[in-house]
Amino acid sequence: MIGILAALSASAAAGMRIALPLLLIGLLQDDLWSTVPILDWLHPQVVVGVLTSWSLFEMFASKRQLGQRVNQLVQLGFSPIVGAVMAVTAMNLTSLEFEPVWIIAIVGGLLAFVLKLVQVGWFFRLQGLPLWVILLEDLLCIFLVFFALKAPQQGGLIAMLLLWLSVRSSGAWYRWYRGKDRREDPPLPPLKKGGF
């Protein structure tokens, strides 16, 4: 159960940011990205350069609305992949043997995708996210990676709480969207007496 909670925490971090959790999980280990699928094929210096550049772009571009829009769309596309990679990595770092691993990868990818999808929905509803929300996401992403490695129970509980908030939030967002559509529909003309 500890490994599953660690996987949920790590994949929830991928639902907040893409490059930052991958960068942190590599830097917090002695052997860098040797346990991270896909990244273990690349040279560590290349991985550090790419992930650092991408993390800086995510952090600084998200402070303006155009940068937020680009970030949201790129993160939405990559969040299932990074969520799956982070979940498998968290499982590899625990002593738990879980077979088949692809189930954890799918669950982690879906969790990251759902969190990012709801975030994108709120971004388009509010026409941009406030700066304090962006800073909160950065901090939450960092804490979720630390929790995945050091305190998986707390990290998994935070990930499940985020999933619950996302489901509740998406329901409110959907009701707002449906109500907006109804307000924009033109009224039907009145029927004439005595037939059509």
C-alpha positions as CSV (number, residue, x, y, z in Angstrom):
1,M,0.0,0.0,0.0
2,I,2.9,2.4,0.7
3,G,4.2,2.0,-2.9
4,I,0.7,2.8,-4.3
5,L,0.4,5.9,-2.2
6,A,3.9,7.0,-3.3
7,A,2.9,6.5,-6.9
8,L,-0.3,8.5,-6.4
9,S,1.7,11.4,-4.8
10,A,4.3,11.4,-7.6
11,S,1.7,11.3,-10.4
12,A,-0.3,14.1,-8.7
13,A,2.8,16.2,-8.8
14,A,2.9,15.6,-12.6
15,G,-0.7,16.9,-12.7
16,M,0.6,20.3,-11.5
17,R,3.9,20.6,-13.5
18,I,5.7,18.5,-16.0
19,A,9.4,19.1,-15.8
20,L,9.8,20.2,-12.2
21,P,8.8,16.8,-10.6
22,L,11.1,14.9,-13.0
23,L,13.9,17.3,-12.2
24,L,13.3,16.9,-8.4
25,I,13.0,13.2,-8.4
26,G,16.3,12.8,-10.2
27,L,18.2,15.3,-8.1
28,L,16.9,13.8,-4.8
29,Q,18.5,10.4,-5.7
30,D,22.2,9.4,-5.6
31,D,22.0,7.7,-9.0
32,L,20.1,10.5,-10.7
33,W,17.6,9.2,-13.3
34,S,18.7,5.6,-13.5
35,T,15.4,4.4,-12.0
36,V,13.2,6.8,-14.1
37,P,11.8,5.1,-17.2
38,I,12.7,6.7,-20.6
39,L,15.1,9.2,-18.9
40,D,17.5,6.5,-18.0
41,W,18.3,6.0,-21.7
42,L,19.6,9.6,-21.9
43,H,22.9,11.1,-20.7
44,P,22.3,12.8,-17.2
45,Q,23.8,16.1,-18.3
46,V,21.3,16.3,-21.2
47,V,18.5,15.5,-18.9
48,V,19.5,18.1,-16.4
49,G,19.8,20.8,-19.1
50,V,16.5,20.0,-20.7
51,L,14.5,19.6,-17.4
52,T,16.1,22.8,-15.9
53,S,15.2,24.9,-18.9
54,W,11.7,23.5,-19.1
55,S,11.1,24.0,-15.4
56,L,12.3,27.6,-15.6
57,F,10.0,28.1,-18.6
58,E,7.0,26.6,-16.7
59,M,7.7,28.7,-13.6
60,F,8.3,32.1,-15.3
61,A,6.0,31.8,-18.4
62,S,3.0,30.9,-16.1
63,K,3.1,34.4,-14.6
64,R,1.6,35.9,-17.8
65,Q,-1.7,34.9,-19.5
66,L,-0.1,33.9,-22.9
67,G,2.5,31.9,-21.1
68,Q,-0.2,30.3,-19.0
69,R,-2.2,29.3,-22.1
70,V,0.9,27.7,-23.7
71,N,1.8,26.0,-20.5
72,Q,-1.7,24.6,-20.0
73,L,-1.9,23.1,-23.4
74,V,1.6,21.6,-23.4
75,Q,1.1,20.2,-19.9
76,L,-2.3,18.8,-20.8
77,G,-0.6,16.8,-23.6
78,F,2.3,15.6,-21.6
79,S,0.7,15.0,-18.2
80,P,-0.5,11.4,-18.8
81,I,3.0,10.4,-20.0
82,V,4.8,12.1,-17.1
83,G,2.2,10.9,-14.6
84,A,2.8,7.3,-15.7
85,V,6.6,7.8,-15.6
86,M,6.5,9.3,-12.1
87,A,4.2,6.6,-10.8
88,V,6.5,3.8,-12.1
89,T,9.5,5.6,-10.7
90,A,7.9,5.9,-7.2
91,M,7.1,2.2,-7.3
92,N,10.7,1.4,-8.3
93,L,12.0,3.5,-5.3
94,T,9.9,1.5,-2.8
95,S,10.7,-2.0,-1.8
96,L,7.2,-3.2,-2.9
97,E,7.0,-5.6,-5.8
98,F,3.8,-5.0,-7.7
99,E,3.0,-6.8,-10.9
100,P,2.0,-5.8,-13.5
101,V,3.6,-2.4,-13.4
102,W,1.6,-1.1,-16.4
103,I,-1.5,-0.9,-14.2
104,I,0.2,1.6,-11.9
105,A,1.4,3.5,-14.9
106,I,-2.1,3.8,-16.3
107,V,-3.6,4.9,-12.9
108,G,-0.8,7.5,-12.5
109,G,-1.2,8.8,-16.0
110,L,-5.0,9.1,-15.6
111,L,-4.6,10.8,-12.2
112,A,-2.2,13.4,-13.7
113,F,-4.4,13.9,-16.7
114,V,-7.6,14.4,-14.7
115,L,-5.9,17.0,-12.4
116,K,-4.5,18.9,-15.4
117,L,-7.8,18.7,-17.3
118,V,-9.8,20.3,-14.5
119,Q,-7.0,22.9,-14.1
120,V,-7.3,23.8,-17.8
121,G,-11.1,24.0,-17.5
122,W,-10.8,26.5,-14.7
123,F,-8.1,28.4,-16.6
124,F,-10.4,28.9,-19.6
125,R,-13.4,29.7,-17.3
126,L,-11.6,32.4,-15.4
127,Q,-9.6,33.6,-18.4
128,G,-6.3,33.0,-16.6
129,L,-5.3,31.9,-13.2
130,P,-4.3,34.3,-10.4
131,L,-0.7,34.5,-9.4
132,W,-1.3,33.1,-6.0
133,V,-2.8,29.9,-7.5
134,I,0.3,29.5,-9.8
135,L,2.6,29.9,-6.8
136,L,0.5,27.4,-4.8
137,E,0.8,24.9,-7.6
138,D,4.5,25.2,-7.7
139,L,4.8,24.6,-3.9
140,L,2.3,21.8,-4.0
141,C,4.2,20.1,-6.8
142,I,7.5,20.3,-4.9
143,F,5.9,19.0,-1.7
144,L,4.2,16.1,-3.5
145,V,7.5,14.9,-4.8
146,F,9.1,15.1,-1.4
147,F,6.2,13.3,0.1
148,A,6.4,10.6,-2.5
149,L,9.9,9.8,-1.5
150,K,9.9,10.6,2.2
151,A,6.3,10.3,3.5
152,P,4.2,8.4,1.0
153,Q,1.1,8.0,3.2
154,Q,0.7,11.8,3.6
155,G,1.5,12.3,-0.1
156,G,-1.1,9.7,-1.2
157,L,-3.7,11.2,1.0
158,I,-3.1,14.7,-0.5
159,A,-3.3,13.2,-4.0
160,M,-6.7,11.6,-3.2
161,L,-7.9,14.9,-1.7
162,L,-6.8,16.7,-4.8
163,L,-8.7,14.1,-6.9
164,W,-11.8,14.6,-4.8
165,L,-11.5,18.4,-5.1
166,S,-11.0,18.0,-8.9
167,V,-14.2,15.9,-9.3
168,R,-16.2,18.3,-7.2
169,S,-14.7,21.3,-9.0
170,S,-15.3,19.8,-12.5
171,G,-19.0,19.2,-11.6
172,A,-19.4,22.9,-10.6
173,W,-17.5,24.0,-13.8
174,Y,-19.8,21.8,-15.9
175,R,-23.0,23.2,-14.3
176,W,-21.7,26.7,-14.9
177,Y,-21.0,25.9,-18.5
178,R,-24.4,24.3,-19.1
179,G,-26.1,27.3,-17.4
180,K,-24.2,29.7,-19.7
181,D,-25.4,27.8,-22.8
182,R,-29.0,28.0,-21.7
183,R,-28.7,31.7,-21.1
184,E,-27.3,32.2,-24.6
185,D,-30.0,30.2,-26.4
186,P,-32.6,32.6,-28.0
187,P,-36.2,32.3,-26.6
188,L,-38.6,30.2,-28.6
189,P,-41.4,32.1,-30.5
190,P,-44.9,31.9,-28.9
191,L,-47.3,29.4,-30.4
192,K,-50.3,30.7,-32.3
193,K,-53.7,29.9,-31.0
194,G,-55.6,27.2,-32.8
195,G,-52.8,25.1,-34.2
196,F,-49.3,25.4,-35.6
